[in-house]
Amino acid sequence: MYIGIDGGGTKTKAMLLDEHLNLIHTEEAGPSSIRTVSIEESLKNIHTCIDRCAEKAKKA
């Protein structure tokens, strides 16, 4: 499985894809641009999306 991350100034989006690049799940969290939030906040939001996608992957 693959996770793609799109981090921006207003939100962070993650997409979970299978080995054939079929979309399985999407997640959103707060911003992850270091221009708008601290590095710690950015990493927290990225990890939130990844963790949520990983939980979905376990069920898929």
C-alpha positions in Angstrom: 0.0 0.0 0.0 1.0 3.6 -0.5 0.3 6.8 1.3 0.5 10.2 -0.5 0.6 13.4 1.6 -0.4 16.8 0.5 0.6 19.3 3.2 -0.6 22.9 3.1 -1.2 26.0 5.1 -4.8 25.2 6.0 -4.9 21.4 6.0 -3.0 18.2 5.4 -4.5 15.5 3.2 -3.4 11.9 2.9 -4.6 9.3 0.4 -4.2 5.5 1.0 -3.8 3.5 -2.2 -3.4 -0.2 -2.9 -0.7 -1.8 -5.0 -2.8 -1.0 -8.2 -3.1 2.6 -7.2 -6.8 2.3 -6.3 -8.0 4.8 -3.7 -8.8 3.0 -0.4 -9.2 5.9 2.0 -8.5 9.7 2.5 -7.8 11.5 5.7 -7.4 15.2 6.7 -5.8 16.9 9.6 -4.7 20.4 10.5 -2.1 22.5 8.5 1.5 21.2 8.0 3.1 24.1 6.2 6.0 25.4 8.4 5.1 28.9 7.1 1.9 28.7 9.1 2.6 26.4 12.0 5.6 25.2 14.0 7.6 22.1 12.9 6.2 20.2 15.8 2.6 21.0 14.8 3.4 20.2 11.2 4.8 16.8 12.1 1.9 16.1 14.5 -0.7 16.7 11.7 1.3 14.6 9.2 1.6 11.7 11.6 -2.1 12.0 12.4 -3.0 11.4 8.8 -0.5 8.6 8.4 -1.7 6.8 11.6 -5.3 7.0 10.5 -4.5 5.6 7.1 -2.5 2.8 8.7 -5.5 1.9 10.8 -7.6 1.7 7.7 -4.9 -0.4 5.9 -5.1 -3.0 8.7 -8.8 -3.4 8.0 -8.5 -3.5 4.2 
